[in-house]
């Protein structure tokens, strides 16, 4: 009896999925003159779009899905425009630029773009930056998006260790490679401060320049208004940054001259296929993601890490596929293992022998992230991408004092002069330090050689912009570390051009590694559900994204500085 019941449940589940799939493929009914309503708030995933099943239950934001939606809007004659409701955004400047650029393309296609700022009392530079792409910007009456300038904060743990009887030993190349400073020091070095000041200056200048151009303002006057502090909705209007203070219902009423137009929710619009609009049904371009900390082995699900085996195999699979014309490698990583970075670098070089490989850089593509991107035929970065950080760091804690304090005693038996090099219950002696320094110098030399080979420059030319220094995408472009300032969509266009495809809008994006079968999709979905329901896994993923796993793993790392949050 129970077996029959289970069989009935399974059959019913498959029937529901079949109906859902049919409805999805059929597409929604959309009235002419409708407005698509999208939410821009919270975090945006850099992972590839989920499969059909995962999209049914996962309503999270994704840069890839947002780009796809805006691409469809540009070609959908039923959609008159987009209403973008902007809340507090947990994203970097490159992602903000991706979102703004996608909205600008919708506007350039002759569609209306309306922005509603719904940020409560908090800094809102990125949110206002995105809104400035719109034809009209409205501020919700009860919101308070603040335009008060930017700050970059670094956290130093050097003062913690003496209090718990731990010694942190750090070796790094070179003066700007401050990832180790965060663990060993209590304040910024002059080089670290200079680097952050430079990044702040560049991003602030980009903000002022963009807002002034979009809203027809004088940059110097806008800068003065920011220094005075803009903290109230009406102040945004008075400064010329917003059009009016309006509730969402009032905005809709004005759009329809008293009769609100039809609107479409973004989750409904995902059911509109590109092919139904005459796009995305041409030559194929592969997209491979390298997201999260770079590690050896397989990637963790959900963008927690970029495993060298997973990424390398995806590149090889795409390169072998005769239906693929070019490859776009999306890099959003602060770095990680030098060995893993080099494995992916070699895989990119092999793939590039068969078809063009274009690297698209996300919020952060630094240290190991830039290492592997340098192997591509062309690198495209957003102005606010944080990249470079060509350098290496080694760190190891000595916890013998802490163990002694709590009554823990260890004894080790060993063979070989350096067999206890990585033991956490002893400091490194002079000879061990010399061995480590020699090794990180070798790693740095290989890093320089790989980047120089990829960029077709001499190692000494790359070294001038190395030293562990982080650059914005704009600064990297000016120094020849990237080829083009642009977004993921621009990288796709570059790939299409390199492959001789004349109409980039016809390009079909194919994400690797593939998950073709329904059984594979169900298995993948089950794994995602288990991961989301496991609190330990969720904490581990969060820690991974915060890079703590890199900073607390003894050894040599090609990892960038803790990237400052610039608000």
VEXDREN-2710 file (C-alpha; in Angstrom, 1 decimal):
% VEXDREN-2710
k/r/px/py/pz
1/UNK/0.0/0.0/0.0
2/UNK/2.8/2.4/1.0
3/UNK/4.7/1.5/-2.2
4/UNK/1.7/2.4/-4.3
5/UNK/1.3/5.7/-2.5
6/UNK/5.0/6.5/-3.2
7/UNK/4.5/5.6/-6.8
8/UNK/1.4/7.9/-7.0
9/UNK/3.4/10.8/-5.4
10/UNK/6.2/10.4/-7.9
11/UNK/3.9/10.2/-10.9
12/UNK/2.0/13.3/-9.6
13/UNK/5.3/15.2/-9.1
14/UNK/6.4/14.4/-12.7
15/UNK/2.9/15.4/-14.0
16/UNK/3.2/18.8/-12.2
17/UNK/6.7/19.3/-13.6
18/UNK/5.5/18.4/-17.1
19/UNK/2.7/20.9/-16.8
20/UNK/5.0/23.6/-15.5
21/UNK/7.5/22.9/-18.3
22/UNK/4.7/23.2/-20.9
23/UNK/3.5/26.5/-19.4
24/UNK/7.1/27.7/-19.4
25/UNK/7.7/26.8/-23.1
26/UNK/4.3/28.3/-24.1
27/UNK/5.3/31.6/-22.6
28/UNK/3.1/34.2/-20.9
29/UNK/0.5/36.5/-22.4
30/UNK/1.7/40.1/-22.4
31/UNK/-0.4/43.1/-23.3
32/UNK/1.1/45.6/-25.8
33/UNK/2.4/48.7/-24.0
34/UNK/3.3/46.8/-20.8
35/UNK/6.1/47.8/-18.4
36/UNK/8.4/45.2/-17.0
37/UNK/8.9/45.7/-13.2
38/UNK/12.3/44.6/-11.9
39/UNK/13.8/44.7/-8.4
40/UNK/17.4/45.7/-8.0
41/UNK/18.3/45.1/-4.4
42/UNK/20.3/42.7/-2.3
43/UNK/23.0/40.7/-3.8
44/UNK/23.4/39.5/-7.4
45/UNK/25.0/36.1/-8.1
46/UNK/27.8/35.8/-10.5
47/UNK/27.0/32.1/-11.1
48/UNK/25.5/31.0/-14.5
49/UNK/21.7/31.0/-14.8
50/UNK/20.1/28.0/-13.2
51/UNK/18.4/25.3/-15.2
52/UNK/14.6/25.3/-15.7
53/UNK/13.9/23.5/-12.5
54/UNK/16.1/25.7/-10.3
55/UNK/14.5/28.8/-11.7
56/UNK/11.1/27.6/-10.7
57/UNK/12.0/27.7/-7.0
58/UNK/14.9/30.1/-6.9
59/UNK/13.9/33.8/-7.2
60/UNK/17.4/35.1/-6.4
61/UNK/19.1/37.8/-8.4
62/UNK/21.7/36.9/-11.0
63/UNK/23.7/39.2/-13.3
64/UNK/23.3/36.8/-16.2
65/UNK/19.5/36.6/-15.8
66/UNK/19.2/40.4/-15.5
67/UNK/21.3/40.8/-18.6
68/UNK/19.2/38.3/-20.4
69/UNK/15.9/40.0/-19.4
70/UNK/17.1/43.4/-20.6
71/UNK/18.3/41.9/-23.8
72/UNK/14.8/40.5/-24.4
73/UNK/13.1/43.8/-23.5
74/UNK/15.1/45.6/-26.2
75/UNK/13.6/43.3/-28.8
76/UNK/10.1/42.8/-27.4
77/UNK/7.6/45.0/-29.1
78/UNK/5.0/44.4/-26.4
79/UNK/7.2/46.0/-23.7
80/UNK/7.1/49.8/-23.6
81/UNK/9.7/50.2/-20.9
82/UNK/11.1/49.1/-17.6
83/UNK/10.3/50.2/-14.1
84/UNK/13.3/49.4/-11.9
85/UNK/12.7/49.5/-8.2
86/UNK/16.1/50.1/-6.5
87/UNK/16.6/49.1/-2.9
88/UNK/19.8/48.7/-0.9
89/UNK/22.3/46.9/-3.1
90/UNK/24.9/44.5/-1.8
91/UNK/27.2/44.5/-4.7
92/UNK/30.5/46.0/-5.9
93/UNK/30.9/48.9/-8.4
94/UNK/31.5/46.6/-11.4
95/UNK/28.1/44.8/-10.9
96/UNK/26.5/48.2/-10.5
97/UNK/28.0/49.2/-13.8
98/UNK/26.7/46.0/-15.4
99/UNK/23.2/46.8/-14.2
100/UNK/23.3/50.4/-15.3
101/UNK/24.8/49.5/-18.7
102/UNK/22.0/47.0/-19.3
103/UNK/19.4/49.7/-18.5
104/UNK/21.1/52.2/-20.7
105/UNK/20.9/49.8/-23.7
106/UNK/17.1/49.4/-23.1
107/UNK/16.8/53.2/-23.1
108/UNK/19.0/53.4/-26.3
109/UNK/16.6/50.9/-27.9
110/UNK/13.8/53.5/-27.6
111/UNK/12.1/52.0/-24.5
112/UNK/11.4/54.1/-21.4
113/UNK/13.3/53.4/-18.2
114/UNK/11.8/54.6/-14.9
115/UNK/13.8/54.4/-11.7
116/UNK/12.2/54.3/-8.2
117/UNK/14.7/54.7/-5.4
118/UNK/13.4/52.8/-2.3
119/UNK/16.6/52.8/-0.2
120/UNK/16.0/53.5/3.5
121/UNK/18.4/55.6/5.6
122/UNK/21.8/54.3/4.3
123/UNK/24.5/55.3/1.9
124/UNK/23.2/54.9/-1.7
125/UNK/26.0/55.9/-4.1
126/UNK/25.7/52.8/-6.2
127/UNK/21.9/52.8/-6.1
128/UNK/21.8/56.5/-7.3
129/UNK/24.5/55.7/-9.9
130/UNK/22.2/52.9/-11.4
131/UNK/19.1/55.1/-11.3
132/UNK/20.8/57.8/-13.3
133/UNK/20.5/55.7/-16.4
134/UNK/16.8/56.2/-16.4
135/UNK/14.6/58.7/-18.2
136/UNK/13.1/59.7/-14.9
137/UNK/14.2/59.1/-11.3
138/UNK/11.6/59.1/-8.5
139/UNK/12.2/58.8/-4.7
140/UNK/9.7/57.1/-2.5
141/UNK/8.4/59.5/0.2
142/UNK/9.5/57.3/3.2
143/UNK/12.9/56.4/1.8
144/UNK/16.2/58.2/2.5
145/UNK/18.9/57.3/-0.1
146/UNK/22.0/59.2/1.2
147/UNK/24.6/60.6/-1.2
148/UNK/27.3/61.6/1.3
149/UNK/30.5/60.4/-0.3
150/UNK/32.5/57.2/-0.2
151/UNK/34.7/55.4/2.2
152/UNK/37.0/52.3/2.1
153/UNK/37.6/50.4/5.3
154/UNK/40.3/47.8/6.0
155/UNK/40.3/45.5/9.0
156/UNK/43.6/44.6/10.7
157/UNK/43.9/41.6/13.1
158/UNK/47.5/42.2/14.2
159/UNK/46.5/43.4/17.6
160/UNK/44.5/40.3/18.3
161/UNK/47.2/37.6/18.2
162/UNK/49.3/38.8/21.2
163/UNK/46.2/38.7/23.4
164/UNK/45.7/35.0/22.6
165/UNK/49.4/34.1/22.5
166/UNK/49.5/33.5/18.7
167/UNK/52.3/34.7/16.5
168/UNK/51.5/35.3/12.8
169/UNK/54.4/35.0/10.4
170/UNK/54.0/36.6/7.0
171/UNK/56.1/36.9/3.9
172/UNK/54.8/38.7/0.8
173/UNK/55.8/40.1/-2.6
174/UNK/55.7/43.1/-2.6
175/UNK/54.9/46.4/-0.9
176/UNK/51.3/46.6/-2.1
177/UNK/50.5/43.0/-1.4
178/UNK/48.7/43.8/1.8
179/UNK/46.7/40.6/2.3
180/UNK/49.3/39.5/4.8
181/UNK/49.2/42.9/6.5
182/UNK/45.6/42.4/7.4
183/UNK/46.6/39.4/9.5
184/UNK/49.9/40.7/10.9
185/UNK/49.6/44.5/11.3
186/UNK/47.4/46.9/13.2
187/UNK/47.3/49.7/10.6
188/UNK/47.9/50.5/7.0
189/UNK/51.3/50.7/5.5
190/UNK/52.0/53.9/3.4
191/UNK/51.7/51.7/0.2
192/UNK/48.4/50.3/1.3
193/UNK/47.0/53.7/2.1
194/UNK/48.3/55.1/-1.3
195/UNK/46.6/52.3/-3.1
196/UNK/43.2/52.7/-1.4
197/UNK/43.3/56.5/-1.8
198/UNK/43.9/56.0/-5.5
199/UNK/41.0/53.5/-5.9
200/UNK/38.7/55.8/-3.9
201/UNK/39.7/58.8/-6.1
202/UNK/39.0/56.9/-9.3
203/UNK/35.6/55.5/-8.3
204/UNK/34.5/58.8/-6.8
205/UNK/35.5/60.6/-10.0
206/UNK/33.6/58.0/-12.1
207/UNK/30.4/58.5/-9.9
208/UNK/30.5/62.3/-10.2
209/UNK/31.3/62.2/-14.0
210/UNK/28.5/59.7/-14.7
211/UNK/25.8/61.5/-12.6
212/UNK/26.8/64.9/-14.0
213/UNK/26.6/63.7/-17.6
214/UNK/23.3/61.7/-17.1
215/UNK/21.5/64.4/-15.2
216/UNK/23.0/67.4/-17.0
217/UNK/24.7/68.8/-13.9
218/UNK/28.0/70.7/-13.4
219/UNK/30.5/68.2/-11.9
220/UNK/32.0/70.8/-9.5
221/UNK/28.6/71.8/-8.2
222/UNK/27.6/68.1/-7.8
223/UNK/30.8/67.5/-5.8
224/UNK/29.9/70.4/-3.5
225/UNK/26.4/69.0/-2.9
226/UNK/27.9/65.6/-2.0
227/UNK/30.3/67.2/0.5
228/UNK/27.3/69.1/2.1
229/UNK/25.6/65.7/2.4
230/UNK/22.3/64.7/0.6
231/UNK/20.2/62.8/3.1
232/UNK/16.6/63.6/2.3
233/UNK/14.4/62.8/-0.8
234/UNK/13.7/66.4/-1.6
235/UNK/17.4/67.2/-1.4
236/UNK/18.0/64.7/-4.3
237/UNK/15.3/66.6/-6.3
238/UNK/16.7/70.0/-5.4
239/UNK/20.2/68.8/-6.5
240/UNK/18.8/67.7/-9.8
241/UNK/19.6/64.0/-9.2
242/UNK/15.9/63.0/-9.0
243/UNK/12.8/64.2/-10.8
244/UNK/10.3/64.1/-8.0
245/UNK/9.2/62.5/-4.7
246/UNK/6.5/60.0/-5.7
247/UNK/5.0/56.8/-4.4
248/UNK/5.1/53.8/-6.8
249/UNK/1.3/54.0/-7.4
250/UNK/1.7/57.7/-8.3
251/UNK/4.5/56.9/-10.7
252/UNK/2.3/54.3/-12.5
253/UNK/-0.6/56.7/-12.7
254/UNK/1.6/59.4/-14.3
255/UNK/3.0/56.8/-16.8
256/UNK/-0.4/56.1/-18.0
257/UNK/-1.7/59.7/-17.9
258/UNK/-4.1/58.7/-15.2
259/UNK/-4.7/55.1/-16.1
260/UNK/-1.9/52.9/-14.9
261/UNK/-0.3/50.8/-17.7
262/UNK/-0.2/47.0/-17.6
263/UNK/2.9/45.6/-15.8
264/UNK/4.8/42.4/-16.0
265/UNK/6.6/40.8/-13.0
266/UNK/10.2/39.7/-13.7
267/UNK/9.5/36.1/-12.6
268/UNK/6.7/35.9/-15.3
269/UNK/9.0/37.5/-17.9
270/UNK/11.6/34.8/-17.4
271/UNK/9.2/32.5/-19.3
272/UNK/9.7/34.6/-22.5
273/UNK/12.3/32.8/-24.5
274/UNK/14.9/34.8/-26.6
275/UNK/14.0/32.6/-29.6
276/UNK/10.4/33.7/-29.5
277/UNK/11.7/37.3/-30.0
278/UNK/13.9/36.3/-32.9
279/UNK/17.2/36.5/-30.9
280/UNK/19.5/34.0/-29.3
281/UNK/18.9/31.5/-32.0
282/UNK/22.1/31.9/-34.1
283/UNK/25.7/30.8/-33.6
284/UNK/26.7/29.6/-30.1
285/UNK/29.2/31.2/-27.7
286/UNK/30.2/29.3/-24.6
287/UNK/30.2/30.9/-21.2
288/UNK/32.5/29.5/-18.5
289/UNK/32.4/30.9/-15.0
290/UNK/35.3/31.1/-12.6
291/UNK/33.6/32.4/-9.5
292/UNK/34.8/32.4/-5.9
293/UNK/38.1/31.4/-4.3
294/UNK/40.4/29.5/-6.8
295/UNK/41.0/26.0/-5.5
296/UNK/42.3/22.7/-6.8
297/UNK/39.8/20.0/-7.7
298/UNK/36.1/20.5/-8.3
299/UNK/34.1/23.7/-7.8
300/UNK/31.7/24.0/-5.0
301/UNK/28.1/24.5/-6.0
302/UNK/26.6/28.0/-5.9
303/UNK/29.8/29.8/-6.8
304/UNK/31.6/29.1/-3.5
305/UNK/34.8/28.3/-5.3
306/UNK/36.3/28.0/-8.7
307/UNK/37.8/24.5/-8.8
308/UNK/40.6/24.1/-11.3
309/UNK/39.4/20.7/-12.5
310/UNK/35.9/21.9/-13.0
311/UNK/36.8/25.1/-14.9
312/UNK/39.6/23.4/-16.9
313/UNK/37.3/20.6/-18.0
314/UNK/34.5/23.1/-18.9
315/UNK/37.0/25.0/-21.1
316/UNK/38.2/21.9/-22.8
317/UNK/34.6/20.7/-23.4
318/UNK/33.7/24.0/-25.0
319/UNK/36.8/24.1/-27.1
320/UNK/36.1/20.6/-28.5
321/UNK/32.4/21.4/-29.3
322/UNK/32.2/22.2/-33.0
323/UNK/29.0/24.1/-32.5
324/UNK/30.8/26.7/-30.3
325/UNK/32.3/29.7/-32.1
326/UNK/34.0/31.4/-29.2
327/UNK/34.3/31.3/-25.4
328/UNK/33.6/34.0/-22.8
329/UNK/35.3/33.3/-19.4
330/UNK/33.6/35.2/-16.6
331/UNK/36.0/35.8/-13.8
332/UNK/34.8/37.0/-10.4
333/UNK/37.5/35.9/-7.9
334/UNK/39.9/37.4/-5.4
335/UNK/42.4/34.6/-6.3
336/UNK/43.6/31.6/-4.3
337/UNK/45.8/28.7/-5.0
338/UNK/48.7/29.5/-7.4
339/UNK/48.8/25.9/-8.6
340/UNK/45.1/26.0/-9.4
341/UNK/45.4/29.3/-11.1
342/UNK/48.2/28.0/-13.3
343/UNK/46.2/24.9/-14.2
344/UNK/43.3/27.1/-15.4
345/UNK/45.7/29.4/-17.2
346/UNK/47.1/26.5/-19.2
347/UNK/43.6/25.3/-20.0
348/UNK/42.7/28.7/-21.3
349/UNK/45.8/28.8/-23.5
350/UNK/44.9/25.4/-24.9
351/UNK/41.3/26.5/-25.6
352/UNK/42.5/29.7/-27.3
353/UNK/44.4/27.6/-29.8
354/UNK/41.1/26.3/-31.1
355/UNK/38.8/29.4/-30.8
356/UNK/38.8/32.9/-29.4
357/UNK/38.6/33.2/-25.6
358/UNK/37.5/36.6/-24.1
359/UNK/37.8/37.2/-20.4
360/UNK/35.0/39.3/-18.7
361/UNK/35.9/40.6/-15.3
362/UNK/33.3/41.0/-12.5
363/UNK/33.5/43.0/-9.3
364/UNK/36.8/41.4/-8.4
365/UNK/39.3/39.6/-10.6
366/UNK/42.5/40.1/-8.8
367/UNK/45.7/38.1/-8.0
368/UNK/44.9/34.5/-9.0
369/UNK/41.7/35.8/-10.7
370/UNK/43.8/38.1/-12.9
371/UNK/46.5/35.4/-13.3
372/UNK/44.1/33.1/-15.2
373/UNK/42.3/36.0/-17.1
374/UNK/45.7/37.0/-18.5
375/UNK/45.7/33.9/-20.7
376/UNK/42.6/35.0/-22.7
377/UNK/42.9/36.6/-26.1
378/UNK/41.2/39.7/-24.8
379/UNK/40.3/41.1/-21.4
380/UNK/37.1/43.2/-20.8
381/UNK/36.7/44.9/-17.4
382/UNK/34.2/47.3/-16.0
383/UNK/35.5/50.7/-14.9
384/UNK/34.9/49.7/-11.2
385/UNK/36.4/46.2/-11.4
386/UNK/39.1/45.6/-8.9
387/UNK/41.9/43.7/-10.6
388/UNK/45.6/43.3/-10.8
389/UNK/47.2/42.5/-7.4
390/UNK/50.0/40.6/-9.2
391/UNK/51.9/39.3/-6.2
392/UNK/52.2/36.4/-3.7
393/UNK/51.8/36.1/0.0
394/UNK/52.7/33.4/2.6
395/UNK/51.4/33.2/6.1
396/UNK/51.6/30.8/9.0
397/UNK/50.3/31.2/12.5
398/UNK/52.3/29.8/15.5
399/UNK/49.7/28.7/18.1
400/UNK/52.2/27.1/20.5
401/UNK/51.6/29.8/23.1
402/UNK/47.9/29.5/22.9
403/UNK/48.1/25.7/23.3
404/UNK/50.4/26.1/26.3
405/UNK/48.0/28.5/27.9
406/UNK/45.0/26.1/27.6
407/UNK/47.1/23.1/28.7
408/UNK/47.5/21.4/25.3
409/UNK/50.9/19.8/24.7
410/UNK/52.2/18.3/21.5
411/UNK/55.1/16.1/20.6
412/UNK/56.3/15.5/17.0
413/UNK/58.6/12.9/15.5
414/UNK/60.0/13.8/12.1
415/UNK/62.4/13.0/9.4
416/UNK/63.8/15.7/7.1
417/UNK/65.2/19.1/8.0
418/UNK/62.0/20.9/6.8
419/UNK/59.3/18.3/7.6
420/UNK/57.8/20.5/10.3
421/UNK/57.7/23.6/8.1
422/UNK/53.9/23.9/8.3
423/UNK/53.4/22.8/11.9
424/UNK/51.2/25.3/13.7
425/UNK/52.8/24.7/17.1
426/UNK/56.2/26.1/16.2
427/UNK/57.6/29.3/14.6
428/UNK/59.6/29.1/11.4
429/UNK/63.4/29.4/12.0
430/UNK/65.8/31.4/9.8
431/UNK/66.5/28.5/7.4
432/UNK/62.8/27.7/7.0
433/UNK/62.0/31.4/6.3
434/UNK/64.8/31.4/3.7
435/UNK/63.2/28.4/2.0
436/UNK/59.8/30.0/2.0
437/UNK/61.2/33.3/0.6
438/UNK/62.9/31.4/-2.2
439/UNK/59.6/29.5/-3.0
440/UNK/57.4/32.6/-3.1
441/UNK/60.0/34.4/-5.3
442/UNK/59.7/31.5/-7.8
443/UNK/55.9/31.7/-7.6
444/UNK/56.0/35.4/-8.3
445/UNK/58.4/35.0/-11.2
446/UNK/56.1/32.4/-12.8
447/UNK/53.1/34.8/-12.2
448/UNK/55.0/37.5/-14.0
449/UNK/55.9/35.2/-16.8
450/UNK/52.4/33.9/-17.3
451/UNK/50.9/37.4/-17.4
452/UNK/53.7/38.7/-19.7
453/UNK/53.1/35.8/-22.1
454/UNK/49.3/36.4/-22.1
455/UNK/49.6/40.2/-22.5
456/UNK/52.5/39.9/-25.0
457/UNK/54.8/42.0/-22.9
458/UNK/58.1/41.6/-21.1
459/UNK/58.0/40.4/-17.4
460/UNK/59.8/43.6/-16.3
461/UNK/57.0/45.7/-17.9
462/UNK/54.4/43.7/-16.0
463/UNK/56.4/44.0/-12.8
464/UNK/56.1/47.8/-13.0
465/UNK/52.4/47.4/-12.4
466/UNK/52.7/44.4/-10.1
467/UNK/54.0/44.5/-6.6
468/UNK/50.7/43.3/-5.4
469/UNK/48.9/46.5/-6.3
470/UNK/45.1/46.5/-6.9
471/UNK/43.9/48.7/-9.8
472/UNK/40.4/49.7/-10.9
473/UNK/39.4/48.4/-14.3
474/UNK/39.8/52.0/-15.7
475/UNK/43.3/52.2/-14.2
476/UNK/44.2/48.7/-15.4
477/UNK/43.1/49.7/-18.9
478/UNK/45.3/52.8/-18.9
479/UNK/48.3/50.6/-18.0
480/UNK/47.6/47.9/-20.6
481/UNK/46.5/45.2/-18.1
482/UNK/43.1/45.0/-19.8
483/UNK/42.1/45.6/-23.4
484/UNK/38.6/47.1/-23.2
485/UNK/36.3/48.9/-20.7
486/UNK/32.9/47.2/-20.8
487/UNK/30.5/44.7/-19.4
488/UNK/29.7/41.1/-19.9
489/UNK/27.5/42.1/-22.9
490/UNK/30.5/43.8/-24.4
491/UNK/32.6/40.7/-23.8
492/UNK/30.0/38.7/-25.7
493/UNK/30.1/41.2/-28.5
494/UNK/34.0/41.0/-28.6
495/UNK/33.7/37.2/-28.7
496/UNK/31.2/37.4/-31.6
497/UNK/33.5/39.8/-33.5
498/UNK/36.5/37.6/-33.0
499/UNK/34.5/34.6/-34.3
500/UNK/33.2/36.6/-37.3
501/UNK/29.6/36.7/-36.1
502/UNK/28.0/39.9/-37.6
503/UNK/24.9/40.1/-35.4
504/UNK/25.7/39.6/-31.7
505/UNK/22.0/39.7/-30.8
506/UNK/21.6/36.4/-32.6
507/UNK/24.2/34.8/-30.4
508/UNK/23.0/31.9/-28.3
509/UNK/24.9/31.6/-25.0
510/UNK/25.7/28.1/-23.9
511/UNK/26.9/27.6/-20.3
512/UNK/29.5/25.1/-19.4
513/UNK/29.7/22.6/-17.9
514/UNK/26.4/21.4/-19.4
515/UNK/23.6/19.7/-17.5
516/UNK/21.4/18.4/-20.3
517/UNK/19.2/15.6/-19.0
518/UNK/16.1/16.1/-16.8
519/UNK/17.6/13.4/-14.4
520/UNK/20.8/15.5/-14.1
521/UNK/18.7/18.6/-13.5
522/UNK/16.7/16.9/-10.7
523/UNK/20.0/15.6/-9.1
524/UNK/21.5/19.1/-9.3
525/UNK/18.4/20.6/-7.8
526/UNK/18.4/18.1/-5.0
527/UNK/21.9/19.0/-4.2
528/UNK/21.1/22.7/-4.1
529/UNK/18.1/22.1/-1.8
530/UNK/20.3/20.1/0.6
531/UNK/23.0/22.7/0.5
532/UNK/20.5/25.5/1.3
533/UNK/19.0/23.5/4.1
534/UNK/22.3/22.6/5.7
535/UNK/23.3/25.4/8.1
536/UNK/26.9/24.3/8.3
537/UNK/27.2/24.3/4.5
538/UNK/25.6/27.7/4.3
539/UNK/28.0/29.1/6.9
540/UNK/31.0/27.5/5.1
541/UNK/29.9/29.1/1.8
542/UNK/29.5/32.5/3.4
543/UNK/32.9/32.2/4.9
544/UNK/34.3/31.1/1.6
545/UNK/32.8/34.1/-0.1
546/UNK/34.3/36.4/2.5
547/UNK/37.8/34.8/1.8
548/UNK/38.4/33.8/5.3
549/UNK/39.3/30.3/4.1
550/UNK/42.1/31.8/2.0
551/UNK/43.4/34.0/4.7
552/UNK/43.5/31.3/7.4
553/UNK/44.9/28.5/5.3
554/UNK/48.7/28.4/5.9
555/UNK/50.8/28.4/2.7
556/UNK/51.5/30.3/-0.4
557/UNK/48.5/32.1/-1.9
558/UNK/47.9/34.2/-5.0
559/UNK/45.2/36.1/-3.2
560/UNK/44.2/39.8/-3.3
561/UNK/43.9/42.1/-0.4
562/UNK/40.6/42.1/1.3
563/UNK/38.7/44.2/-1.2
564/UNK/37.4/47.3/0.4
565/UNK/33.7/48.0/0.4
566/UNK/33.4/51.4/-1.2
567/UNK/30.1/53.1/-0.2
END
